[in-house]
């Protein structure tokens, strides 16, 4: 654990120190994000923070090669595969941050980077299906390779979609990476994997890079991670999920008699990446129903909906952090404890708290509107019941000449 702490802090420190340098280079290279109608920032902000994050990742992996226990993680090629593929997809993101690539070019590059990662050793080996007594399926290259590429491309685009508020993608990614690390480390502690494993190293390094970048990116952001960062984070999270859950046979668990521990290797990555994937799925459905491209931008993402409810920028980000942490660490906690009743009750209570927090601005706004309508109605009744108003309504019209119009109280003289 001390060595994991060393590599996490190395990634955080290198990322934190190199981000201002990358920011200056981005400004000179005109890698600027100009405000658009769907954006929430109001001034041009440099992009390309993913370069600093990749430098932090590379430095941490280099340090890991010199540490006694973590040297064992390089016995296979998974960590190097993530480093190489991460460099390729970060370069693709830099090109997009600078010149703005079209959707098809970016998708092709994402598939290529995911393919390189798979060819170098990161591949989904097992898939457990807890239905119809199917059990664990051993995936060969014909299924494992395209499925791993599909999951990686989906994760890359899911993280890219939620990168819409200052600090949102970096914070959610840090939470997801820490949850994956806890799950991977637990597998090693209980004997289903080596404690010094590739998934634990990958996720610890990624968490450090996100934490180091967050002080520069939290509202008000001085630099955005851009596609170079969001795609790098998505690829590394996908690699962490594949290596942590796809290489362990769930039916080898001691608690195989229970359905929950068997399904957790499948549910943990889904829960950890639930928010990005739900946002991605909703965006695809929403845009397809309108006859638009799934990659066409709009202002209906989850974070935009929180802003429309009435949350402030920072509050919306913190709400997303809360849900990401609840789902991620709730799933990991269930996998570690085997689904104890106390933990289930705690998760249920936090779910209720989360719903109340999300809806509280709308409830407050509805209460304010109802109170304002009530006060307006009271004022109208007070005016109608005022003695002067009653006298005006009851005033005899004897002084009016035949054919003349009765002038309303307070109205101007009618000119004929």
N, C-alpha and C positions, 0 to 999 in steps of 0.2 A: 504493500500500500504506500510506503514511503517513496518508492521509485515512481509509482503512478502520480503521486503528488508532485514529484520533481518535474516530470514531463508536462503535467498540466500547467504548472507555474511557468515553465519555460515557454510553452506556447502562448500563454497569456502575456508574459512580459515582452517577448519578441514582437507579438502582434501590437501591443500597446505602444511600443517605442517606434515601430516602423510605420504605423498608420499616419502620423503627421508628415513623414517624408513622402509617403504615397499620395497624400492629399495635395502637397505642393506640386508633385509631378503631374497629378491629374488636372490641376488647374492650368498648368502650363500647356498640357496636351489637349486642353479644352474638352476633357471628359466630364461635361457638366450636365446635370439633370435640370432642364428648364421646367418651370411650373406649368402643368397642364390642367385641364378642366377637372380631371378626376383625381389629381394629386392634392395633398394637404400642405405641402411646403409652398412657401410664397416667394422664395428667392432661389436663384440658381445655386445648386449644391453639387460639389464634385462627387463622382462615382469612382469605382475601382477599388473599394476597400477590401475586396476579396484577395487582392495581391498581398496585402499585409497579412491577412489571415493565412494564406498559403505559406508565406515565409515563416510564420509562427509554427505551422504544422510541420514544415520541413525541418526547422531547427529542433523541435521537440523529438521528432523521429531520429534525428542524428544523435541527440543526447541519449535516447533509449538504446541505441546500438552500443553504448559504452557502459551501460548499467548491468550489473551481474545477472539479475533475474530476468529483466526484460530482453536480454539478448536471446532468450529462448523463443521469443515471438517471431524471430527472423529465421527460424528453422524452416518455415514454409514461405511462400512468396506473397501471402495475402497483404501484408503491410506495404511492401514495395509496390504491389499492384495498385493499391489505393493512392499511394504517393504519385505514381506515374499518371494514372488516370485523372487524379485531381489536378495535376499540372496541366494536362491537356484541356480539361473542361474550364479551368480558370483562364487559360489563354483564349479559349473561345468566348468566354464572358468579357474579357478585356476588349476583344474586337467588337463585340456587340455594344459595350459601354461607350466605345469611341465612335464607331461608325453606324451603329444600329442595323444589325443583320435582320433579314426577313425571317419569318417563323419557320419556313421549311429548311433554311440553312441551319438555323439553331437546332432544330430537331435532328437533322442529319449529324451534326457535330455531337449532340448528346448521345445518340445511338453509338457513334464511333467511340467516344470516350468510355461508355459503359461496356462496349465490346472488348476494348483493350483491357479493362479491369477484369472481365470474365476470362479472357485468354491467359491472363497472368496468374489466375488462380482463385478468384473470388466467384463462387458459384453456389447456388442453392442446391443442397444435396438431398435434404429430406423435406417432406411436406406432410404434416399430420392433418387428416380430415376426420373430425369427430362425428361422422354421420354414417349410418348404415353399416357399422362395423368395418369400415374401410381401413381405419388405422393409419399407420405410417406408410407413405409411399416413397420409395427410393427413386429419385429423379436421375435419369441418365442425361448425357449431354444434349440429346435431341429435345428434351423438355426443359432441363435445368438452365441451359444457356439462354434461350429466348425469354424464359420466365424471369431470370435475373435481370436481363436487359430491360424488360418491360417494367419491372418494379423500380429499377434505378431511374429510368426516364420519368416515370410517374412521380417519384420522390423529388427529382430535380425540379420538375414543373410545379409541384405542390408548394415547395419552399419558395419558388420564384413568385407564385401567386400571392402568398401572404406577406411578401416584402412590400408593404404599402404604407406603413407607419414607422416613424423613427423608433428604432430599437426593437421592433416587433420580431422580425425574422431572427435576429441575433439572439434575443432572449429566449424565444421558443426553441430555437435550435440548441442553445446551451442546456435548457431543461431536458429536452429529449435526449441529448448526448449523455448527460449525467444519469438519466434513468436507464439508458442502455448499458452504461458502464456498471451501474449497480447490479443489473441483471446478469451481465457477463461475469462480473467478479464473483457473484454468488454461485454461479455454475461451477466456477473453479474451486471455491471454498468447499462445496459439498461433494466434489469429486467427479463431476460430469465433464470437466474440462480442466486444463492447466490454469492456475491462477494467473500466470504470465501468458496471456493469450492475445491474439491479434485483435479480436473485437473489443476487448477491454482497452487495449492501447489506442486503437483508432478513436474510440469514443472519448477517452480521457483527453487525448490531444485536441480533438474537435471542440470539446467543452472549454478547454483552455483558450483556444483561439477566439471563440465567440465571447468569452468573458473579457478577454483583453481588448476586443474591438468595441464592446458595448459602451464604455465611457465616451467614446468619440461619436457614437451613433445614437445614443439616447436623446430624446427630445430636449432641446432643439439640436438636431443632428448637424455636425460639422462635415460629415462625409457619409455617403451611402455605400453599402457593400456592393451594390450593383449586381448585374448578372454574374460577374466573376465570383462574387461571394455566395450568392444564393444557390447557384448551380454547384459550386464546390461543396457547400454544406449539404445539399440534397444528395449528392453522390456519396459523401462520407457516411451520412445517416443510413442510406440504403446498404452500403457495405457493412456497417455495424450490425444492421438487422439481419442481413444474410448470413454473416459469419457467426453471429451469436445464436441464432435460432435455427438456421438451416443445416448446421453441422451436428446437431444433437438430436438423437432419437428420443422423442418424448416418452415412448413406452419403456424406456430403460429407467424411468424415475421410480423411486421406492414407493411412491404413493400412486401407483398406476391403477389401483382399484377405484380411485376417485376420478370423476370426469373433469373437474376443474383443473387440477394440475396437468392433466394430459392436454387440455386445450390451451393452456397459457402460452406455450411456445409459439402458437399461432396468434393468440390474442395480444400478447405483449407488444410486438411491433405495430399492430393495428391501433392499439390504444395510444401508444407513444406518438404515432404520426396521425392520430385521428383528426386533429384540427386542420392541418394542411391538406389532407386527403379529402375531407368533407368540403372544404372551400373549393378545391379543384373540381370535385364532382358536381357541386352546385353550379359552378361557373360553366362547365361544359354543357350541362342540361339546360341552363338558362339561355345560353347563347345559341345552342342548337335549335331550341324551340322558336327562337326569333329568326332563324334562318341565317345566323351569323357564323363566322368561323369560331371554333373553340378558343382561339388565341386572340380574338379581338378584345380590346380592353373595355371595361365598363367600371361603374362605381357602385357595385352591388356585392362586393366581397364582405366577409364577416366583419372585418374591422370598419368598413364603411357603414355597415348596419349599426354597429355600436355607436358610431358618431351620430347617426341619424336619430337614434333613440334619445340622445342627449348627453352621452358621456364626453368628457373632455379628451383631448389627444392622449395625455399621459394615463388617464383613468382607463381608456379603452385598451391601451397596451397592457396595463397591469391586470385587467380582467382577462385578457388572453393568456397572460402568464399564469394566472390562477387556474384556468381550465386546463392548460397544458400540463401543469404540475400535478393537478388532481388526477387526470386520466393516466399520465405517465407513471407517476410513483404509486398511484393506486393499483395499477396492473402489476407493477414490480412487487409491491408489498403483498399482493395476493399470491404471486408466484413463490415468494420467500416463505410466507406463513402458511400456505396451503388453504387460504380462504377462511381464516378465523372469524367468528361471528363479531367480535369486537371491532375488527378492521372493517368489516362490511357495514356495520352501523356507523362508524366514523365517516366512511366514504359517502354513505347516504345522507348524513347530516351536512357534510360539505357540499354535496350536490344541491341540496335545498338552499344553503347559503349562497352558492354561486348563482342560482336562478334568481334569488332575491336581489343580489347585487346587480345582475345584468338588467333586470327590469325596473330597478329603483328609479332611475331618471325618468322613465316613461310614467311610472306611477306618480312621481312628484309633479311632473308636468301636467298630467291629467288632473291631479288635485288642485294645482294652481289655476288651470283653466276652469274647473268647476267652481272654485271659489270666486274667480273673477266674474263668471256668469251669474252667480248668486248675488254678488254685490251690485252688479248692473241691474238685476231684476229688483233688488231692494230699493235702489235709487229711483227707478221708474215708478214703483209703488209709492215711494215717499213724495215724488213730484205730483203724482195723480191725486194723492190724498191731502195735499197741502191746502190750507184754507183759501189761499189766493187762487189756486187752480180750480177749486170747487166754485168759488165766486164767479170766475170767468165763465165756467160752463153754465151756471145758473143765471147769469146776467140777462135781464129782459131785453128784447130787441125792439122796444117801443120807439126808440129814437131813430130807427132806420127808416129811410124813405122808401116808398114802393119802387121796386125795380133795382134798388141799389144793392150792392154786394156787402155782406157783413165782413169786415176786415178782421182777420185772426189776431189774437192778442200778440203784441210784439212784432207784428209784421210791418213791412214798409208800406207807404201810401201807394195805392194802385193808380197809375196814370192812364187816362183814357185818351 
